[in-house]
Structures are given as C-alpha cells and as structure tokens.
Amino acid sequence: MPLHTPLIQWKDTAAPGLGGGGRSPVGMLLIGAIVALLGLIVISRAFASFHVAFDILANLSYFLGIPLLGIALGAALTRRWFAFAGALAATFVSATPLLSATAQRATRSSAAPTASVLHCNIRGSLTAWGGLRAIMDARKPDLVSVVEVSDEVIDRILADDPLLQAYPHRVLPRRGLEWPTVILSRHPMRTLPAPEIKPQTRMQSLFSSHRSHVVSLPIGDIIFSTEHIPSPRNSASWTMGNEQIVALGHVVCDHYRCFDLPILVTGDFNSSPSGYRDGLMRRATGLRPDPESFPPKGTWPSSFPPFLRLPLDRAWASELISFGAGEVLPQIGSDHRPLLLRFSLGDSAAAPGS
C-alpha cells in the first residue's frame, strides 16, 4: 500500500492541470459547459435546413463564442489546460462563418474609383426616414435602397424637392404588387425587362423580378436591386423566405447573368452568416456577401451593442464587384441601423473609355 500511495496522490494533484480539471467539480463543470455549447452549435447548424427553430439557433450560434471565450479565460486562470484548449477550439467552430466571410474580402487597388450604396429598413417610421435623409445629405451615397417604406414616407419623398433633385432617378413601390421598397439613384437608370416567370417559385412576389435596373455609375454600369426576405417568425414565413431566395437565384442566374454586367443586390435578408439562408443565398445566386468584420457589423436590433447585433442587412454581389470596408451607422429611429458600403468594379467591368 505505501508503494501505491504516492502514485495516487500524484494523480489527484496533477490531473487538474493536465486534464483540464480532471474529476474536480469545477473541471467537470467547465468541460460540461463546453460540450453543451459546442453541441448546440453543431446540432443547430446541421439541422438548420429542416426547421425554423434550428435555423434561429443557428443564426444566433456564433454568439456562443462569447461564453466560450469566457470559459477559456477562466480555464487559463485556473490552469485547466485541457478545458482551455477545448473552449478555444469550440470558439473557433462558433466563429467559423464570420472568419470565412472576413477571408472573402476581395483585394482592391486603393486607387480604384469607388461608388457607395446606403441601405436601411426603416420600418415605416417618419422619424427613421428623417434620420436617413440626414445621412444622405451628409454622406451623399450614389445609391440608396430602403425597405418597409410607409405611404407617409413616400408622400414625404415626393414632396422633398431637394431630394428629388439630388436623386432624380428612383423606383417607388407599386402598391399592392410588391413589398414597400424604394430605390434612389444619383445616376441614370434603365429598367431591365422582366424575366420569364417559372412555375412553382415565388418569383412573382420578388421585387427583383420586375423592378431591377441597370445603373450607369461613373465607375461603370451595374445591375442593381434590393430585397426584403420575410422574417422567420414562424414556419410559414421561414419557408416562404427560403422559397423567395431560391426564386432570387433563378432571377440572378437565368436573367441577370445574361447581360454580362456586375450585379449588386442589397436588402434585409433576415439571416446571419451562420444561418441557413446565408448558405442558401450563396448556392442559389452564386453571389458573394459584403465581407463582415470580426465581430460582425450587425444592424439589428439597433439598440444592442455591436457584438450582439445580427447582420440582417447585407449586400450581395457578383465577382466583378469588390467591397471596401462597410459602416454600420448610428441609430435613426428604426430597430435596424443603416448600412453604408463602398465598392469598386473589376477591370472587365470598367466603364467604356475609362
């Protein structure tokens, strides 16, 4: 027995440091928390395409990196290295969609001419429109897209002579035929012909299917439109939104691509980089999202701190468009914050004669 006693004592004292807590209550608690959070991340993302509940969890799953980082810090301070390594690995899994998006930032010459687009969901608020109007005066974006525009806001736009002079080219919603969406441009626009409506899609309810335009920007021509994909408040709206993204894929791949022009689609897509719809957008349209920073530049809810806001408002573009760094702007009275992006065109997309 005496020969075995030192070995037993060595195991009891060394395990906490080598085994991430060993069998101690604190160590087991840390490991359990890591396994539970990692399981929630993996399961929600794996089954996100099957049910709205899993997709909602998947959309929120990269936030779990915050408690995982806390666990890693606690494990490091208590020298539980196994738990520390596990928490860091789980944090990396949590943040993978954000890191992947950041890595997609296209290289762009600093001398390349740029244009800018401002997007916001104002939720029909006159106050929010007033705030967005002030941003337009201050930042002078080339393009503006606004979703959830009320009749009062449309009346305000039509009565605003300075705005109409600054943005002489515009698209206003056709009441009863589409979601209330506004596009404003400082530069000439021409309407694209409507694509053929394919059966068993929601293409007829897409703004992009009948309200897309070619904008003649100083840096070159682009196809521009915007979308508002329904919020996944329940299974029906989640399914409808997914079908609309598939329909948007038909518009982009079967219609836009025929014109051989850069493509830019802004909107409120009601998805985060770790959600099912983000992957569906990539597969269906072949477009790339504007690159996220780390932490992501979330726009909703507007009152939350940056690292707790979801990037529901995005811009998606074809390979001929390179995004610069985006800005999420201050609150304007909506539960969404405005998003301002600068972008440039590739050599093959340059304006004729430039």
C-alpha positions as CSV (number, residue, x, y, z in Angstrom):
1,M,0.0,0.0,0.0
2,P,2.7,2.6,0.8
3,L,4.1,2.0,-2.7
4,H,0.9,2.9,-4.3
5,T,0.0,5.9,-2.1
6,P,2.4,8.4,-3.8
7,L,1.1,7.4,-7.2
8,I,-2.5,8.0,-6.1
9,Q,-1.5,11.4,-4.7
10,W,0.3,12.3,-7.9
11,K,-2.8,11.6,-9.9
12,D,-5.0,13.6,-7.6
13,T,-2.8,16.6,-7.8
14,A,-1.6,16.5,-11.4
15,A,-5.0,15.7,-13.1
16,P,-6.4,19.2,-12.6
17,G,-3.5,20.8,-14.5
18,L,-3.1,18.1,-17.2
19,G,-6.6,17.0,-17.7
20,G,-8.4,20.3,-17.7
21,G,-9.8,19.9,-14.2
22,G,-9.7,16.2,-14.0
23,R,-12.5,14.9,-11.9
24,S,-12.8,18.0,-9.8
25,P,-16.3,19.6,-9.8
26,V,-15.0,22.8,-11.4
27,G,-13.2,20.9,-14.1
28,M,-16.2,18.8,-14.9
29,L,-18.4,21.8,-15.0
30,L,-16.2,23.6,-17.5
31,I,-16.0,20.5,-19.7
32,G,-19.8,20.0,-19.5
33,A,-20.4,23.6,-20.5
34,I,-18.1,23.4,-23.4
35,V,-19.7,20.2,-24.7
36,A,-23.2,21.6,-24.2
37,L,-22.4,24.8,-26.1
38,L,-20.5,23.0,-28.9
39,G,-23.3,20.5,-29.2
40,L,-25.8,23.3,-29.6
41,I,-23.7,25.0,-32.3
42,V,-23.2,21.8,-34.3
43,I,-26.7,20.4,-34.0
44,S,-28.4,23.7,-34.8
45,R,-26.3,24.3,-37.9
46,A,-26.6,20.7,-39.1
47,F,-30.4,20.7,-38.9
48,A,-31.0,24.4,-39.8
49,S,-32.4,23.5,-43.2
50,F,-35.1,21.3,-41.7
51,H,-36.9,23.6,-39.3
52,V,-37.2,27.2,-38.3
53,A,-36.3,26.5,-34.7
54,F,-33.0,25.0,-35.6
55,D,-32.3,27.9,-38.1
56,I,-33.0,30.5,-35.4
57,L,-30.5,28.8,-33.1
58,A,-28.0,28.5,-36.0
59,N,-28.4,32.3,-36.7
60,L,-27.5,33.0,-33.1
61,S,-24.9,30.3,-32.7
62,Y,-21.8,32.4,-33.3
63,F,-22.8,34.5,-30.2
64,L,-22.0,31.4,-28.2
65,G,-18.3,32.2,-28.8
66,I,-18.7,34.9,-26.2
67,P,-19.4,32.5,-23.2
68,L,-16.9,30.0,-24.7
69,L,-14.2,32.7,-24.6
70,G,-15.2,33.4,-21.0
71,I,-14.8,29.7,-20.2
72,A,-11.3,29.7,-21.9
73,L,-10.2,32.6,-19.8
74,G,-11.5,31.0,-16.6
75,A,-9.7,27.8,-17.5
76,A,-6.5,29.6,-18.2
77,L,-6.6,31.4,-14.9
78,T,-7.1,28.2,-13.1
79,R,-4.6,26.3,-15.2
80,R,-7.0,23.8,-16.5
81,W,-5.3,23.5,-19.9
82,F,-7.5,20.8,-21.3
83,A,-10.6,22.9,-20.8
84,F,-8.8,25.9,-22.1
85,A,-7.9,24.1,-25.4
86,G,-11.4,22.7,-25.7
87,A,-13.0,26.1,-25.2
88,L,-10.7,27.8,-27.7
89,A,-11.5,25.0,-30.3
90,A,-15.2,25.4,-29.7
91,T,-14.9,29.2,-30.0
92,F,-13.2,28.7,-33.4
93,V,-16.1,26.5,-34.5
94,S,-18.6,29.1,-33.4
95,A,-16.8,31.9,-35.3
96,T,-16.1,29.9,-38.5
97,P,-18.8,31.6,-40.6
98,L,-17.5,35.1,-39.6
99,L,-13.9,34.1,-40.2
100,S,-14.9,32.7,-43.6
101,A,-16.7,35.9,-44.6
102,T,-13.8,38.0,-43.5
103,A,-11.4,36.0,-45.6
104,Q,-13.6,36.7,-48.7
105,R,-12.7,40.4,-48.7
106,A,-11.6,40.9,-52.3
107,T,-8.3,42.6,-53.0
108,R,-8.9,46.1,-54.4
109,S,-6.5,48.7,-55.5
110,S,-6.6,51.7,-53.3
111,A,-6.6,53.9,-56.4
112,A,-9.6,52.1,-57.9
113,P,-12.6,54.5,-58.2
114,T,-15.5,53.6,-56.0
115,A,-19.2,54.1,-55.6
116,S,-21.4,53.9,-52.5
117,V,-24.7,52.4,-51.5
118,L,-26.8,53.1,-48.5
119,H,-29.4,50.6,-47.2
120,C,-31.8,50.6,-44.3
121,N,-35.0,49.0,-43.1
122,I,-36.9,52.0,-41.6
123,R,-39.9,50.0,-40.5
124,G,-42.2,52.7,-42.0
125,S,-41.1,55.3,-39.5
126,L,-41.1,59.0,-40.5
127,T,-38.5,59.6,-37.7
128,A,-36.2,57.0,-39.2
129,W,-36.7,58.4,-42.7
130,G,-35.7,61.8,-41.3
131,G,-32.5,60.3,-39.9
132,L,-31.7,58.5,-43.1
133,R,-32.4,61.7,-45.1
134,A,-29.8,63.5,-42.9
135,I,-27.3,60.7,-43.7
136,M,-27.9,61.1,-47.4
137,D,-27.2,64.8,-47.2
138,A,-24.0,64.2,-45.2
139,R,-22.6,61.2,-47.0
140,K,-24.1,61.6,-50.5
141,P,-24.3,57.9,-51.4
142,D,-24.6,57.1,-55.1
143,L,-27.4,54.6,-54.5
144,V,-30.0,54.2,-51.7
145,S,-32.3,51.3,-51.0
146,V,-34.9,51.5,-48.3
147,V,-37.3,48.7,-47.3
148,E,-40.6,48.8,-45.3
149,V,-41.5,52.3,-46.5
150,S,-44.9,53.6,-45.4
151,D,-47.2,55.7,-47.5
152,E,-46.4,58.6,-45.4
153,V,-42.7,58.3,-46.2
154,I,-43.5,58.0,-49.9
155,D,-45.5,61.2,-49.7
156,R,-42.6,62.9,-47.8
157,I,-40.2,61.8,-50.6
158,L,-42.4,63.1,-53.4
159,A,-42.7,66.5,-51.6
160,D,-39.0,66.8,-51.0
161,D,-37.7,68.9,-53.9
162,P,-34.0,69.0,-52.8
163,L,-34.1,65.2,-52.6
164,L,-35.7,64.8,-56.0
165,Q,-33.1,67.0,-57.5
166,A,-30.2,65.1,-55.8
167,Y,-31.7,61.7,-56.7
168,P,-33.6,62.3,-60.0
169,H,-33.7,58.6,-60.7
170,R,-35.9,56.5,-58.4
171,V,-38.1,53.5,-58.0
172,L,-41.2,53.8,-55.8
173,P,-43.4,50.8,-54.7
174,R,-46.4,49.8,-56.7
175,R,-49.0,49.4,-54.0
176,G,-50.5,46.0,-53.7
177,L,-48.0,44.4,-56.1
178,E,-44.8,44.4,-54.0
179,W,-43.3,45.0,-50.7
180,P,-42.9,48.7,-50.0
181,T,-39.4,49.4,-51.2
182,V,-37.7,52.5,-52.6
183,I,-34.5,52.8,-54.7
184,L,-32.9,56.2,-55.3
185,S,-30.0,56.9,-57.6
186,R,-27.9,60.0,-58.4
187,H,-27.2,58.4,-61.8
188,P,-29.3,57.3,-64.8
189,M,-31.2,54.0,-64.5
190,R,-32.9,51.9,-67.1
191,T,-35.3,49.1,-66.3
192,L,-34.4,45.5,-67.1
193,P,-37.1,43.5,-68.9
194,A,-38.9,41.2,-66.6
195,P,-37.7,37.6,-66.6
196,E,-40.0,34.7,-67.6
197,I,-41.9,33.5,-64.6
198,K,-41.0,30.0,-63.8
199,P,-43.6,27.7,-62.3
200,Q,-43.5,26.7,-58.6
201,T,-41.5,29.7,-57.5
202,R,-42.3,32.9,-55.7
203,M,-40.6,34.9,-58.4
204,Q,-43.8,36.9,-59.0
205,S,-43.6,38.3,-55.4
206,L,-39.9,39.3,-55.7
207,F,-39.1,42.9,-56.1
208,S,-36.1,41.9,-58.2
209,S,-38.1,40.1,-60.7
210,H,-39.9,43.1,-62.1
211,R,-38.1,46.2,-60.5
212,S,-34.4,45.6,-61.4
213,H,-32.4,48.3,-63.1
214,V,-29.1,49.0,-64.8
215,V,-27.5,51.9,-63.1
216,S,-24.9,53.9,-65.1
217,L,-22.5,54.8,-62.3
218,P,-19.4,56.9,-63.0
219,I,-17.3,53.7,-62.4
220,G,-19.4,51.6,-64.8
221,D,-22.8,50.0,-65.4
222,I,-24.2,47.6,-62.8
223,I,-27.4,45.7,-62.3
224,F,-29.0,46.8,-59.0
225,S,-31.9,45.7,-57.0
226,T,-33.0,45.2,-53.4
227,E,-35.0,42.6,-51.5
228,H,-36.7,42.1,-48.2
229,I,-36.9,38.4,-47.3
230,P,-39.6,37.6,-44.7
231,S,-38.5,37.3,-41.1
232,P,-38.6,33.7,-39.8
233,R,-41.3,34.4,-37.2
234,N,-42.9,31.1,-37.8
235,S,-42.6,28.0,-40.1
236,A,-44.7,29.5,-42.8
237,S,-42.8,32.8,-43.2
238,W,-39.5,30.9,-42.8
239,T,-40.4,28.6,-45.7
240,M,-41.7,31.5,-47.8
241,G,-38.5,33.4,-47.3
242,N,-36.4,30.4,-48.3
243,E,-38.5,29.9,-51.4
244,Q,-38.0,33.6,-52.3
245,I,-34.2,33.2,-52.0
246,V,-34.4,30.2,-54.4
247,A,-36.6,32.4,-56.7
248,L,-34.0,35.1,-56.5
249,G,-31.4,32.6,-57.6
250,H,-33.4,32.0,-60.8
251,V,-33.5,35.8,-61.4
252,V,-29.8,36.1,-60.9
253,C,-28.6,33.0,-62.7
254,D,-31.2,32.8,-65.5
255,H,-31.8,36.5,-66.1
256,Y,-29.2,38.9,-64.7
257,R,-26.2,36.8,-65.9
258,C,-27.4,37.1,-69.5
259,F,-26.5,40.8,-69.5
260,D,-22.8,40.2,-68.5
261,L,-22.8,43.1,-66.0
262,P,-21.8,43.3,-62.4
263,I,-24.7,42.5,-60.0
264,L,-25.5,44.2,-56.7
265,V,-28.4,43.2,-54.5
266,T,-28.9,44.9,-51.2
267,G,-31.6,44.0,-48.6
268,D,-32.9,42.8,-45.3
269,F,-32.3,39.1,-45.7
270,N,-33.2,38.2,-42.1
271,S,-30.3,35.8,-41.7
272,S,-26.8,35.9,-40.1
273,P,-23.6,34.4,-41.6
274,S,-24.2,31.2,-39.6
275,G,-27.9,30.8,-40.7
276,Y,-29.3,28.5,-43.3
277,R,-30.4,31.4,-45.6
278,D,-26.8,32.7,-45.9
279,G,-25.7,29.4,-47.4
280,L,-28.8,29.1,-49.5
281,M,-28.1,32.6,-50.9
282,R,-24.6,31.6,-51.9
283,R,-25.8,28.4,-53.6
284,A,-28.9,29.7,-55.3
285,T,-27.5,33.0,-56.6
286,G,-23.7,32.5,-56.8
287,L,-23.3,36.0,-55.3
288,R,-20.9,36.9,-52.5
289,P,-21.9,38.8,-49.4
290,D,-20.2,42.0,-48.4
291,P,-17.3,41.0,-46.1
292,E,-18.1,41.0,-42.3
293,S,-15.6,42.3,-39.8
294,F,-14.9,40.4,-36.6
295,P,-17.0,40.9,-34.6
296,P,-19.7,41.3,-37.3
297,K,-21.2,44.6,-38.2
298,G,-24.7,43.9,-37.1
299,T,-27.6,46.1,-37.9
300,W,-30.4,44.6,-35.7
301,P,-31.5,45.2,-33.0
302,S,-30.2,48.8,-33.4
303,S,-30.2,49.4,-29.6
304,F,-27.8,46.5,-28.9
305,P,-24.0,46.8,-28.6
306,P,-22.1,45.9,-31.8
307,F,-21.1,42.4,-30.8
308,L,-24.7,41.5,-30.0
309,R,-26.3,42.8,-33.2
310,L,-27.2,40.5,-36.1
311,P,-26.1,41.4,-39.6
312,L,-29.5,41.0,-41.2
313,D,-29.0,43.9,-43.7
314,R,-26.4,42.8,-46.3
315,A,-25.3,43.4,-49.8
316,W,-24.6,40.6,-52.2
317,A,-22.6,41.0,-55.4
318,S,-21.1,39.1,-58.3
319,E,-17.4,38.5,-58.7
320,L,-17.0,41.7,-60.7
321,I,-17.7,43.8,-57.6
322,S,-15.1,44.3,-54.8
323,F,-16.4,45.7,-51.5
324,G,-14.4,48.0,-49.3
325,A,-15.0,48.3,-45.6
326,G,-18.6,48.8,-44.6
327,E,-20.0,51.1,-42.0
328,V,-22.9,50.4,-39.7
329,L,-24.2,53.9,-38.9
330,P,-25.8,55.3,-35.7
331,Q,-29.5,54.7,-34.8
332,I,-32.0,56.7,-36.7
333,G,-35.3,55.6,-35.0
334,S,-35.7,52.2,-36.6
335,D,-34.9,48.8,-35.0
336,H,-32.4,48.4,-37.9
337,R,-29.3,50.5,-38.3
338,P,-28.3,51.9,-41.8
339,L,-25.5,50.1,-43.7
340,L,-23.2,52.1,-45.9
341,L,-20.8,50.3,-48.3
342,R,-18.3,51.4,-50.8
343,F,-17.5,49.2,-53.8
344,S,-15.4,49.2,-57.0
345,L,-15.6,47.3,-60.2
346,G,-13.1,44.8,-61.7
347,D,-11.1,45.6,-64.8
348,S,-13.6,43.8,-67.0
349,A,-16.4,45.8,-65.5
350,A,-14.9,49.2,-66.0
351,A,-16.9,51.9,-67.8
352,P,-16.2,52.2,-71.5
353,G,-13.5,54.6,-72.2
354,S,-12.3,54.8,-68.7
